[in-house]
Amino acid sequence: MNNIFVYCEVTEERSIADVSLELLSKGRKLADDLKVKLEAVVMGHKVTKLEALLYPFGVDVIHYADDEKLFPYTTLPHTAVIIELFKKEQPGIVLFGATSIGRDLAPRVASALRCGLTADCTSLEIGDHFDNKTQTEYKNLLYQIRPAFGGNIIATIINPETRPQMATVREGVMKKEVYSVKYKGKLNKIDAKSILKDDDFAVTIIERHLEKSKIDIKNAQVVIAGGYGVGSKENFQLLFDLAEVLGAQVGASRAAVDAGFAEHERQVGQTGVTVRPKLYIACGISGAVQHRAGMDQSAQIISINTDINAPISHIADYTITGNVADVIPRMIKYYKKNSK
Amino acid sequence: MRFRIIVLAKQVPDTRNVGKDAMKADGTVNRAALPAIFNPEDLHALEQALSIKDKIPYAEVILLTMGPTRAAEIIREAMYRGADHGFLITDRKFAGSDTLATSYALSLAVKKLAPYHLVISGRQAIDGDTAQVGPQTAEKLGIPQITYAEEILSLDAKKIIVKRRLERGVEVVNSTLPALITVHNSAPPCRQRIGKLLMKYKHARTVTELQNETKDYTELYNERPYLLIEEWSAEDLKADTLNLGLSGSPTKVKKIENVVFQHKESKILSNSDKDIEKLMQTLISSHIIG
């Protein structure tokens, strides 16, 4: 009762998605804080090496529904199985990856269970709450922390009364950390056939074309990111030129993606990817809090901006006051001149 | 029977264009400085509905929105672009609703418009970015959901085939009707206003708006009843007030912090050749690059 559950996404390769492993790592810490168990929920078919992969993250129980009708993911069957499981197990906290799947499934589940759900959390903590109106003390709630209202504020959301307390978190926000290689939990097999009804198959998949993303900014040592201030898709090419010279990856702010300067896969920030490179070069990025949420743990930050007062300069190690189109070609030039 | 399409839309503050005056001196958000707009992805949703109407003459498009009196602006906007009519869900009892309470109210209004075939909304609103209201409304209606729709490939009275845009590719799905679809921003943008419709609907008003007008339009509205935008209160929806507003919202805001920058000692460099070369030398010698 009141344990922490993580919905683990099954990948195309029939393994568990990175974001789910990251959430298990965070879930283990929260479980230790609360002195409860960590439980994983897996729905799919023929998932490989499930137990060997998950137990080292400190998983006490794996709830596994293995059925060919559960892979690939469709909304209604996964919702039906999860609701049945949660009604029985009464989780205290449930975490989902803020992915195409998690953002489709979690709200449907929250609506059916009439519980609270917070999207795209950038931090999760345990804390207490005192309600002044009702003079009620709540112990050990999940603080679901996220930027809101265009990033001008950081909101801490709680669910005092309803359970489970649910949250989604983007890939890369939490750190993937093995708890103990020797950790052993137990497997609970779920019989999906006894739960699923014909109505759960109202939606059927006709065709799928999924590719492994070719863009990997999450693991890059150096990220060169452009914002709206880069000005055009043509100017964005300069970032790629610099990236090629430095062996870096190109990222983008949401404004740059919305303007069509870069692909969505490159978006850094709360609703994109979180990166922790050795060096982050922010080009024409003002530095809204949602963007900073995805890059402020970079070891070194350089900002190139015409506005010396842009918020990004407050977290930058170096601020170059100038125009991206003017500065980057000279960075390339002087890098080439000074490197062997 | 008409093919009824209900578009769920939201009027939002334009958080994409947060200028310098968007924050007050005391650090709070200056809502007055942010214009209220038609949520961008809801416009993509409207376009999907209108393009169905282009193909199926007996289709009708109804815009449904929840918000203050002012939100009637987006109903008119939808009418200027081709929607047949709209309803405004408005009541003080809805104030403070989170996504769950919002989807409860929306689902009651959709049920009031039954029989319907399709419910279409944007994937998410720019003021919250939660993408929760669509799936939650579908659950409350007990109908399937198809999220991140990019294109409707085919449609008849009983089923729909939709292309979905996922993080790493596309998926084509078939669903029974009625169903709820949320539209991704990779779908085509919405058509512009049509002059003829602008003329036809420019006097469309809700009852509350009419009460605030100085001129008496009674005759005009008797003659052209389609100009009256209906308002629905919690009572009209026969809503259980416990499920509305703050009491119907399991999520509570514990704390709001204005963003405070932790000042780092930022070295300010000019864009001179000397400064840029020196920086590159420092990065190379400290093995950060190279």
Interface residues (C-beta under 8 A of the other chain):
Chain A: P72 T74 T75 L76 T79 T99 S100 R103 D104 L105 A106 P107 R108 A110 S111 A112 R114 C115 G116 L117 T118 A119 D120 H129 Y143 Q144 P147 A148 F149 G150 G151 N152 I153 I154 A155 T156 I157 I158 N159 P160 E161 T162 A202 V203 T204 I205 I206 E207 R208 H209 L210 E211 K212 S213 V222 L246 A255 D258 E265 Q270 T271 K278 L279 A288 V289 A299 Q300 I302 S303 I308 P311 S313 H314 I315 A316 D317 Y318 T319 I320 T321 G322 N323 D326 V327 R330 M331 Y334 Y335 K337 N338 S339 K340
Chain B: P13 T15 R16 V18 A22 M23 V29 L34 D98 T99 L100 S103 I126 D127 G128 D129 T130 A131 Q132 V133 G134 P135 Q136 A138 E139 K140 P144 Q145 I146 T147 Y148 I161 L166 E167 R168 G169 V170 E171 V172 V173 N174 S175 T176 A179 S249 P250 T251 K252 V253 K254 K255 I256 E257 N258 V259 F261 Q262 H263 K264 S266 K267 I268 L269 S270 N271 D273 D275 I276 E277 L279 M280 Q281 L283 I284 I288 I289 G290
